[in-house]
């Protein structure tokens, strides 16, 4: 089996978490920004790059590495080693906006349109895409 290195960003602004929907795939669950690490790229660099590419936000600070988990799907020919990070948005972001990903790491044809928005962290009320909530509890108080 192939091993694919992925990085995911829990981007917070105050007590809110940034998530997005795929505009062209409305049946998919909300996701957090993330993608595939490039060959030779350090994980910390990869998560910042992916977060900026998928959100358009520039003033992001890496706060913490939260953990790593291997993820597979039935019938998949790869193991996805997912590393999760906490990033802090250090600019005043919009409440909701659209942004095009110009260089999708999954090989999808570009561009991909994302609808980004904030959800309240203490009371997360949406179900995230498969496995995207793996370390979400690390951000919750208590």
C-alpha positions as CSV (number, residue, x, y, z in Angstrom):
1,X,0.0,0.0,0.0
2,X,1.1,3.5,-0.8
3,X,1.6,6.0,2.1
4,X,0.3,9.5,1.4
5,X,1.2,12.3,3.7
6,X,-1.6,14.8,4.4
7,X,-1.9,17.9,6.6
8,X,-5.0,19.5,8.0
9,X,-5.6,22.9,9.6
10,X,-8.0,23.8,12.4
11,X,-7.9,27.6,11.8
12,X,-9.4,29.5,14.7
13,X,-10.4,33.2,15.1
14,X,-11.4,33.8,18.7
15,X,-13.8,30.9,19.6
16,X,-14.6,30.1,16.0
17,X,-13.4,27.4,13.7
18,X,-13.1,27.8,9.9
19,X,-14.7,25.2,7.7
20,X,-15.7,25.1,4.0
21,X,-18.2,23.5,1.6
22,X,-17.5,22.4,-1.9
23,X,-19.8,24.6,-3.9
24,X,-20.0,22.1,-6.9
25,X,-20.5,19.1,-4.5
26,X,-23.3,20.3,-2.1
27,X,-23.8,16.7,-0.7
28,X,-20.3,16.6,0.7
29,X,-19.9,17.3,4.4
30,X,-18.0,20.5,5.5
31,X,-14.2,20.1,5.7
32,X,-11.3,21.9,7.2
33,X,-8.5,23.1,5.0
34,X,-5.8,20.5,4.1
35,X,-4.1,18.6,1.5
36,X,-1.1,16.6,0.4
37,X,2.4,17.4,1.4
38,X,4.8,18.0,-1.5
39,X,7.9,15.9,-1.8
40,X,10.7,17.3,0.5
41,X,8.3,19.8,2.1
42,X,8.2,20.0,5.9
43,X,4.8,19.3,7.5
44,X,4.7,22.7,9.2
45,X,5.3,24.5,5.9
46,X,2.8,22.3,4.1
47,X,-0.1,23.0,6.5
48,X,0.5,26.8,6.1
49,X,0.7,26.6,2.3
50,X,-2.4,24.4,2.1
51,X,-4.3,26.7,4.5
52,X,-3.4,29.8,2.5
53,X,-4.2,28.2,-0.9
54,X,-7.6,27.0,0.2
55,X,-8.8,30.0,2.2
56,X,-7.0,33.1,0.7
57,X,-6.1,34.1,4.2
58,X,-2.5,35.3,4.6
59,X,-2.0,36.2,8.3
60,X,-2.0,32.7,9.7
61,X,0.2,31.6,12.6
62,X,1.0,28.0,13.5
63,X,0.0,27.5,17.1
64,X,0.4,23.8,17.7
65,X,0.8,20.3,16.2
66,X,-2.2,18.3,17.5
67,X,-1.5,14.8,16.4
68,X,-1.3,12.3,13.6
69,X,-3.6,9.4,12.6
70,X,-3.6,6.9,9.7
71,X,-6.8,6.9,7.7
72,X,-8.0,4.5,5.0
73,X,-11.2,3.9,3.0
74,X,-12.6,0.5,2.1
75,X,-11.0,-0.6,-1.1
76,X,-8.4,2.2,-1.0
77,X,-4.9,1.4,-2.3
78,X,-3.2,3.9,0.1
79,X,-2.9,4.8,3.7
80,X,-3.3,8.5,4.4
81,X,-1.1,9.7,7.2
82,X,-3.0,12.8,8.4
83,X,-1.2,15.4,10.6
84,X,-3.5,18.0,12.3
85,X,-2.4,21.5,13.3
86,X,-4.0,24.4,15.1
87,X,-3.5,27.7,13.2
88,X,-4.7,31.1,14.4
89,X,-6.1,33.7,12.0
90,X,-4.4,37.0,12.9
91,X,-6.4,39.2,10.6
92,X,-10.0,40.3,10.7
93,X,-11.6,37.8,8.3
94,X,-15.0,37.9,6.6
95,X,-17.9,36.0,8.1
96,X,-18.4,34.1,4.9
97,X,-16.6,34.1,1.6
98,X,-15.8,32.2,-1.5
99,X,-12.3,31.3,-2.7
100,X,-11.0,29.3,-5.6
101,X,-8.3,26.6,-5.0
102,X,-6.0,26.9,-8.0
103,X,-3.8,23.9,-7.3
104,X,-5.8,21.0,-5.8
105,X,-3.5,18.3,-4.3
106,X,-5.9,15.5,-5.1
107,X,-5.5,15.9,-8.8
108,X,-9.0,17.4,-9.3
109,X,-9.3,19.8,-12.2
110,X,-8.7,23.4,-11.1
111,X,-10.1,25.6,-10.0
112,X,-12.3,24.3,-7.2
113,X,-14.7,26.8,-5.6
114,X,-15.0,26.7,-1.8
115,X,-17.6,28.5,0.4
116,X,-15.8,29.3,3.7
117,X,-17.5,30.2,7.0
118,X,-16.9,30.1,10.7
119,X,-18.6,27.8,13.2
120,X,-18.8,28.3,17.0
121,X,-16.2,26.0,18.6
122,X,-17.7,25.3,22.0
123,X,-20.9,24.2,20.3
124,X,-19.8,22.6,17.0
125,X,-23.1,22.0,15.3
126,X,-22.0,20.5,12.0
127,X,-20.7,17.1,11.2
128,X,-17.3,17.3,9.4
129,X,-16.1,15.2,6.5
130,X,-14.9,11.7,7.4
131,X,-12.0,11.9,9.9
132,X,-11.7,15.7,9.8
133,X,-12.8,15.9,13.5
134,X,-10.0,13.6,14.7
135,X,-8.4,16.2,17.0
136,X,-11.2,18.7,17.3
137,X,-11.5,18.0,21.0
138,X,-8.0,19.5,21.4
139,X,-9.5,22.9,20.7
140,X,-12.4,22.7,23.1
141,X,-12.1,24.1,26.6
142,X,-11.8,21.8,29.5
